[in-house]
């Protein structure tokens, strides 16, 4: 068909649509543009014809900017600017309403520009609100939950609709972010959403009761794991902070958090034995508070993990009724002598000496300070003395902060103590001292210190400290601190790790970076540079309780002063640690790299680190084209023999489920732990089935000790699943090909398929609730097939699991 055939007036819209389709199929966008400009001018009813064309376009529901429908709509919008006489207002009212209702039916597209443009052209918001609501409910009835919510947001109908009816299906399908967008800006809806999620955190909640309300909603095993109490509690606490919802509206989630915290404290004290009796006592009182159920549970845990005597003592503290006590506790209460019937909660610590035992000094780093060199700053007078010393030009100051652990019971934490270390002395700014925290002079001193370029401030990963400081002083959120003269030793530490420096200067033995060491963070850096780690026993102590114990003061001083000693050792011999002569250039160099992402990406792609997945290392994110390069046959580094995706068998910890699904898409044999599985299940799977463990965070240290060398890799949880997948491919030299993509079923992990007729597939979809009758639209079939990861063509494929499913851990 030539362009001359478009010259006749009153061109048939379907004829023009056919022309568009031919040019689109030929990928001739230039001719498509020309055909659109000429063709629109030859239509007798352009607005009506546009709808006819869009309705006939294939894939109009895909919501991608490169669809044919999208291009036609954008061309029509451009053409309208040259033809202002073409508008809805020029039509009769009945005709205009008819076109608006047809346009409304096309608004299931999720591409924002498509929806916005269509709404503007046909002035959808002027349509009768009842008609708009009816269309939204129709989408709901067709199980188009996402499309219904998206359209209701565009039309601004959130307050007119039933919030639970609109959002529950989305939440059950793991689309909580869209649900958040629905309620955002509507205070009552925000509160209702948080309260809804909180109600699901109740122990008696059963998701099957919800599913009965939506019988056609099919949920995969993955979706079901997203509505477990652990995941829901995280969402409630996060949204409570985001929407500024009062804690009283979230009793179930907070109770769940406190219950989990109580179990954690019991484990740390009586299982792991890494928490002191003093810290245990402080934290238990904070977590349990006046909650009777938690008090009873505490006594039950003490009976199981400690002793009847301790359980009896705590039951007496909370004066628990006899009928709530575990077996044996009441009898133990009666037999306890008076001096053992209570625990002194106010002062468990014995008189401590400033100098710890010799065994402690031999094992841990000690700040070379006497007690009189550690100064409390809690008045304006002591603050002035601190300022006169700390703000000296060309000085070096170690900066650290402490705050009260809340174990997730509240979202924001406030700084309790700021440590400032200078040569031969440490100042402890006591923000818990009455009336001192909000002294204008204290905030002003803090601003002056951080903004002074001629004073070198040393820190280690200051992001968390500064976040808590902003929560302590709200004025810092309005006018943030000006950061000048800062050296983050975390960046220096990362540079050491990238340089694979293993030997500790002047240390008695070799210490490997990220290997054979239980230390991490600053303690690991101190061990690598100075030969001994920090004693972190007091890290999780109650920093808001006064007076502080000697061991707390000693820890706070050492945490800040070690920064000076580490900096001094690194500066005196930077080359031995693989560092440049000017340590400050490391931080500035990182800043420059962040401004040039492309350069950074190329460097990461050209210099893949063999050990980037081995634990402590955190290297530059992979370049965006790396995965594309791998799929196109470009070779990664060949430190290991090349593998096909089928040869790699892994088990993903429950913190890396996104990575697991991504690797399955590439054809890797992946088993994923459920949210409720213990991390040790991964070790059992690795041993029984010869798999590699992929994990992140603290479990890495435990898991790698249970499997062979190189069989446990730790990744950065803060990275996207796609970037994590690239790291795994590079580490094992896995070379996927286009035929590997989607060669494995996302649901059952099988790589064997069977072809079945389309009619049989429709029957199965109906049985699963995707299709309700023979009149269901092709769109619904297409949607259902997408959820089953199938194609709605003549012959459909189903994966076949060649062995029984694993009931315990997949």
Order of alpha helices (4+ residues) and beta strands (2+ residues): alpha-alpha-alpha-alpha-alpha-alpha-alpha-alpha-alpha-alpha-alpha-alpha-alpha-alpha-alpha-alpha-alpha-alpha-alpha-alpha-beta-alpha-beta-beta-beta-alpha-beta-alpha-alpha-beta-alpha-alpha-alpha-alpha-alpha-alpha-beta-alpha-beta-alpha-beta-alpha-beta-alpha-beta-alpha-alpha-beta
